[in-house]
Amino acid sequence: MASPGFYRQQAKKRGLTELGFEPLTQQLIMHYSRVLQETERRAEQLKGKIDDQYLENMKAGLKRWVDGGERGYLTWGVFRFRKA
């Protein structure tokens, strides 16, 4: 994963012309929020199957993804490029 600027730079180096970028950050936020909700909902089912510390670290990481998307630190989307 990298910034949109990185992908633009790499595409330009390879002779691609950007046709557009469709920002879909809300989907990133929704996805990781949902994974976190399911992980928390299934906490009892996961006991003894997944190490408690691993699970806590996973939930903390998921929260960071959601927070990063909500604060504008993370962007997710789809680029369209054309070979020049």
C-alpha positions as CSV (number, residue, x, y, z in Angstrom):
1,M,0.0,0.0,0.0
2,A,1.1,3.5,-0.8
3,S,-0.2,7.0,-1.3
4,P,-2.1,8.0,-4.4
5,G,0.8,10.2,-5.2
6,F,3.2,7.2,-5.2
7,Y,0.9,5.3,-7.6
8,R,0.6,8.4,-9.9
9,Q,4.4,8.7,-9.9
10,Q,5.0,5.1,-10.7
11,A,2.3,5.1,-13.4
12,K,3.9,8.1,-15.1
13,K,7.3,6.5,-15.0
14,R,5.8,3.6,-16.9
15,G,4.2,5.7,-19.6
16,L,0.6,5.6,-18.2
17,T,-1.8,8.5,-18.3
18,E,-4.2,8.9,-15.5
19,L,-7.9,8.8,-16.6
20,G,-9.3,9.2,-13.2
21,F,-9.4,8.3,-9.5
22,E,-12.6,7.2,-7.8
23,P,-12.2,7.7,-4.0
24,L,-13.8,5.0,-2.0
25,T,-12.5,5.7,1.5
26,Q,-16.0,5.3,2.9
27,Q,-15.9,1.6,1.8
28,L,-12.6,1.2,3.7
29,I,-14.1,2.7,6.8
30,M,-17.3,0.5,6.4
31,H,-15.2,-2.7,5.8
32,Y,-12.9,-2.4,8.7
33,S,-15.7,-1.2,11.0
34,R,-17.7,-4.3,10.1
35,V,-14.7,-6.7,10.6
36,L,-14.2,-5.1,14.0
37,Q,-17.9,-5.5,14.9
38,E,-17.9,-9.1,13.9
39,T,-14.7,-9.8,15.8
40,E,-16.2,-8.3,18.9
41,R,-19.5,-10.0,18.4
42,R,-17.8,-13.4,18.1
43,A,-15.4,-12.9,21.0
44,E,-16.8,-15.8,23.0
45,Q,-16.6,-18.2,20.0
46,L,-13.0,-17.2,19.4
47,K,-11.9,-17.8,23.0
48,G,-9.4,-20.7,23.1
49,K,-9.1,-20.7,19.3
50,I,-7.2,-17.4,18.9
51,D,-4.7,-16.1,21.4
52,D,-6.2,-13.4,23.6
53,Q,-3.3,-11.0,22.9
54,Y,-3.4,-11.6,19.2
55,L,-7.2,-10.8,19.2
56,E,-6.6,-7.6,21.2
57,N,-3.9,-6.5,18.9
58,M,-6.1,-7.2,15.9
59,K,-9.0,-5.2,17.3
60,A,-6.6,-2.3,18.1
61,G,-5.3,-2.4,14.5
62,L,-8.8,-2.5,13.0
63,K,-9.7,0.6,15.1
64,R,-6.6,2.4,13.7
65,W,-7.8,1.6,10.1
66,V,-11.2,3.0,10.9
67,D,-9.8,6.1,12.7
68,G,-7.3,6.7,9.9
69,G,-10.0,6.7,7.3
70,E,-12.4,8.9,9.3
71,R,-9.6,11.4,9.9
72,G,-8.5,11.5,6.3
73,Y,-5.1,9.9,7.0
74,L,-6.0,6.9,4.7
75,T,-7.4,7.0,1.2
76,W,-8.7,4.1,-0.7
77,G,-9.9,4.1,-4.2
78,V,-9.7,2.9,-7.8
79,F,-7.3,4.5,-10.4
80,R,-7.9,4.2,-14.1
81,F,-4.8,4.6,-16.3
82,R,-4.2,4.3,-20.0
83,K,-1.0,3.3,-21.8
84,A,0.2,6.4,-23.7
